[in-house]
Amino acid sequence: MRDLGALAWLLTAGVVPSLAYLAIGAWMLRGMPVAARGAERLGMAFVVGSGAASLGILGLRSIDLPVPMLLLAMVAASLPIALRGTVRSEHDDAEPGWRRAVDISCLGAALLLFLAALGPETWWDGFEYHLPMVMAWAEGPIRALPAMIDSEFRAGVDLLYLPAVAAGEPDAAAAVSACFAAAIAALVRAEASRRASPGAGSWAALFVLIVPFSVDTGPSTYTDIGVGAFGALALLRADRWNRRGEPVDLTLCALCLGFAANAKLHAALLVPMVAAVLLFGGRMPSLRSVASRAGLLGVIVLPWFAKVALTTGNPFFPLFGEWLGYGSTSAEHLAAKRGDVYHYVRVDRTPGGFLWYLTSLSFGRAYHIGGLMGPLPLALAPLARGAGFSRSTRALVLACLAFFAFQFAAMPALRFGTPLLPLLAIAAAVGGARLARSGEAARTALAGVLVLLVAVDLLSGVAGLPGRPPGVLASLGPRIAALVDPLAYRKMLFPDQVALAEVVAEGVPRVAIPRGAVSWMPQPVYNLHWSRNGELFFDARASPEEAWSLLAARGVHSLVIDVDAAALRSGRTQHPIVDVWLEDRRARLRVDPNPKPAQRGRVWVLIDLMSGA
Amino acid sequence: VYLSKVNDRAPGPPESSPPEPPLEPLPSGLRRGLAIGWMLAVVALYLAVRVFDLQLVR
C-alpha cells in the first residue's frame, strides 16, 4: 500500500520528467520562427523536447552520469519563461459552446490517461523488456546487456522512462506515453481545425484520446505512441513546407525524422516517405536546403549508430548481420524474431488478406490487435474524397498509402503504423466536416453518431454494461484505483507472475525464468524465452549440454519453470532439457508441499543447478 | 543557435502549392444520402461487434 508521501513521489516521478521534456522543447521552439500557438505549440514542444532529451539521457548514461530528478525539476521550472508569450491562442467568441465542452472533455481524457499511466506496468512487452532494460541502464551505464536482445535495438523513447525508474518509481515511466498521446491529440486538433473546421478538430482530438488504441497503449511503456508522434509531426511539417514554404518546417521535419529513427529503426522508412512528399508536393526545396537538413538528421541519428556499433560491433544491427556481425545474438534467433513480426497478425499477403486486415482494424476482436482504430476513420475519411485537395495533400496521401502497404506486407499490426494514425484522424475530421456542411439531416446524423460513440468509448464494460474491449472508464478506472495498492492490481491481472516473483525470491542468483514480468522480479533474472534472450532455444531445439554451458556463462545458478503438478509427483518436469539434468544429478528439484500456481493449472517449481551452472 | 542559423539561410521559394481550397459540401442529394448511409452502416456494424459481441473478423 502507498501512503500519501509515496503517492506524492509517484506523481512527482511522472510529472517532473514530462514537464522537463516539454520545457526543453519550448526552449528549442523559441529559437525557431514557429508560428504555432496554444495547445499545438505545447504538443510540438513535447515531441521535439522529448526527442532531444532522449539524446541527452543517452549521452549522460553512456558515461554513467546520473539524471537526477532535481536537475529535471530545475529544467521544468524554466517552463513558464520558455513558454512566455507563445501559449495563449487567439480566442474566437463565435465558437459554439459545444466545442468548448469537447475541448474540456479532451483535457479530462488526457488527465485520466496520465493518471492511469502511473499504475503498475501490466503490458507484456512493457514488463518483459522495456522496463527491465531501462532498469539495467539506470543501475549502470548504457552498455551491452547480454541475453536481452531488445536492448540492442533503438530505444530512444525507452530512455525517457529512465528518470522515473532511477527515482525508484518504474510505475511512473509510462506517464511519458500518456503525454505523447496528449501531444498527438493537440497536433491533430490544430491540423484538423485548419483543414476542416475548429469543431472537427476538437472532435478528432477527443477520439484520438479515447479510441481503444490509446486506451490500450497509452498507459503502458510501449513506445509506439512516441514513434507515432515523431513520425506524424515530421509528415505534417513536410506538408506544411509544401504549402507555406517556411524553412523552419524542413528543420522540424528533419529533427522528428531523426527522433523517430532513434526510437524504432523501422521508422527510418519515414525518410523516403517524407522525401516523396517533398519531391511531389509542389515545392521542391533547394539542394542546399536538403543537404543542411540531411546533415541535421545525420547528427541526430549518429549517437544511436555509435551506441549499437559499440555494443554489437554492427552499427546497422540487426541489418547486414551476415557481413557486419550479430553481436551476442544468433542469426537463427534474429530470423525467428523477424518471423514473429511478420506473423504478428496472421494474414495472407493477398488483396483479400489486405481487405481482411483493413476490416480487422475497426472490427477485429483479437486482444491487443483487432478493433483498436474504432469506426470513424472508415466511416468518415472516405467522405473527404473529391474535396479538391492541393497537390501537397495528394502527395501526402499517396506516401501514407505506400507506407501502409509496406507495413501490411512486412509487419502487420496497427502499432507498427502509428505515424499514420494521426493523419487518418485528420482525414476523418475532413470527411466529417464535409458531411456536417451537407445539410441538416447529415449534420444531425453525424452529431448523433459522435455522441453515441463517445458514450460507447467511455462506458463499454462499466458496471456490467456490455462492450469489448473495455472503454475508458472500465479500463483506466481500476488502474487509477490501483495507485494506492499496486500489488493487489498485479495479483488481479497476473496472479501467476506475482507467485513467480515469490518463488524467484527463494532462488540462488542468478535465477532463470521461462518468461514474464521481468521488471516485477525481486532480483535480476535470465529470461529463458528465445525471443528475449536472443541466444538460447530452451526447448528440444537445444541440447542439454549447450544449454548448460550457456547458462553457466551467464551466471545462472537456479531456475523456476512451470510444470504439470501430476508429473511433478514423479520427480520429473516433462521438460526435455531439465529432466536430463535431473537424471544426471546436475540439477535438483526443491520440493514445495504447497507449490505456487502458474497458468493453466500448472505450478511453479524451483530447481537448483548443482555444479554452479 | 545552430537551428536558427539553418533556418535563416534557407528562404523558401515562391508559393507553388496553394493552401487547401475551402471545404465544399457533398455535391448532390444522392451523394449525401449515400454518405449518411455509409457512416451509419459502419457505425452500426461497429456497435454490433463491440457491444453485441458479433464475430465479424478475428
Interface residues (C-beta under 8 A of the other chain):
Chain A: M28 G31 M32 P33 R194 R195 A196 S197 W241 N242 R243 R244 G245 E246 P247 V248 L250 T251 G281 G282 R283 P285 S286 R288 S289 S292 R293 L296 W356 T359 S360 S362 F363 G364 R365 A366 G370 G371 G374 P375 L378 A379 L380 P382 L383 A387 G388 F389 S390 R391 S392 T393 V430 A433 R434 L435 R437 S438 G439 A441 A442 A445 L446 V449 L452 L453 V456 S460 P466 G467 R468 P469
Chain B: V1 L3 S4 V6 N7 R9 A10 P11 G12 P13 P14 E15 S16 S17 P18 P19 E20 P21 L23 E24 P25 L26 R32 A35 I36 W38 M39 L40 V42 V43 L45 Y46 L47 V49 R50 V51 F52 D53 Q55 L56 V57 R58
